[in-house]
Amino acid sequence: MTRDVLHIVSSDTAVDAIMQIRTLAANSKSKHRLLCLNKIGVASTTQLQTWLGDHVQLTIIDHKSTWGSIWSLWKKRALFAAPITVYWDPMQFTNFQATLLLQNQTRGVAVMTLPSSRELRFPTYMGKKLLQGAEYIVVSSTTLASQLGQQVSDITNIDQITPQLVLPASSGSDGFDLREHLCLDSSAKLIGCLGEFKPHFRLKEATWIVDILQKVRTDVHVVLIGDGPQREILRRYRDHMWQRDHVHFLSPWHLSAQVLQQLDCILTPGDHIGQSIGVPLANTFGLANIATHSVCHMELANLANHDGMMLGGPDAGSLAKQVLVALTTKQRVSPPTRSQDAPDDQQQLTQYQNQFNSILNS
C-alpha cells in the first residue's frame, strides 16, 4: 500500500534533507510533497523544482516576518491532508512553526540528518515536542542514534538508516563543464565541499586549507556546493583571505552525476553528528573523502565500504596535508573489494528506499 507523503524542512537550503527526499521520491508510487518553511537560498523556486523533478511537488513559505510566515503556513494547511508527515530536523523549526505543526493530526515521522551538538543539547522546546510525538525517528548514523537517545527523553523507535542519493545524470541537455563554468584551466584540481552553509559545517576551514595549499601548488580550488544562512559570511571571509580566485560557490541544485565526476576529492570539515551526503557520494564516484576526526566520521571510517575516507584535523593544517595526499597519490579511489554477499551501490540504494518505505507505509 502506498500513501501520499508531506515532507517538511526548515528552509530551501536544507541540502542533505532535500537530496534524500528526491531519492525517496524517485520511482515511488506515492505522491511526495515538499514544504520549505523559509526561503533563504539564492536559487529560484523554479530551479529547485526542476532539480527535484516531477516526483516531488514543491511549496516554499517566502515571507520575511515571523507573523507573516506563520500566516502563510496557516493558509497552506490543506497540505496537511497527506496521511503521513515527515519532519526533517524538527529541532531546527522555530517554536511558532512547531506549535502550528503540532496541530497536524496525521502520522508523524521525524528524520535527523546532521545536527550540531548544540542542537542536541539545547533543542527548541516545541521542536523537541515534535520529535517526542513522532511515531518513528530515523537517524543517519548509530552515533547520532545513541546521542539523541541520551539528550532527548521519552522517544522510542529510533531507526538508523544510512543515507543514499539519486542525482540527476546531468545539469542540462548540453552538459555542464564545471571548470569552464568557474573560468578555470582544464588542469585545475577541484575539492568539493557539500552541504548547508551553517557554522557547525566549518566551511571557513576550506578557505584556510586552500590558502595553506597555495604554498605548495597553485592549481588547487575549493568549490563550496550548497547554500544557507552563512553564505554572505563565507563570501566576505573568502575575500578577506584574498582567495576569490581559488574558493568558488556553486548552487546545490547544479549538482548532478556529471558534476561529481569532475571533482578530484571531497572535503568534509564539519563537526556535525551524523553522516554527510558527501560520504555516500564519495563512495559512489570513487572519490577520496577527507574528513575531521569526529566521532561519526571515525565510525564510518571503520566500515568495510568506506576505504576512501581519510581522517585529518582538527586543525586546517592536518586536513590540508590529507588533501594534498589525495590529490597527488590517490586521484581516484578504487572501489573496495566486496564479498559475494556485500551489497553493491544499487542494492544499497534499494535497501535505503525499502527501509524508509516500510516505515512510511506501516
Secondary structure, DSSP 4 states (H G I P E B T S, - for coil): ----EEEEESSTT-HHHHHHHHHHHTT-SS-EEEEES----SS-HHHHHHHH-TTEEEEE---SSHHHHHHHHHHTGGGGGSSEEEEESGGGS-HHHHHHHTT--SEEEEEE-S--HHHHHS--HHHHHHHHH-SEEEESSHHHHHHHHHHS-S---EEE--------S-SSTT---HHHHTT--TT-EEEEEEEE--GGG-THHHHHHHHHHTTT-S-EEEEEEEE-TTHHHHHHHHHHTT-TTTEEEE-GGG--HHHHTT-SEEEE----SS--THHHHHHHTT-EEEEE--HHHHHHHTSTT-TTEEEE-SSHHHHHHHHHHHHHH-SSPPPPP--TTS--HHHHHHHHHHHHHHHHT-
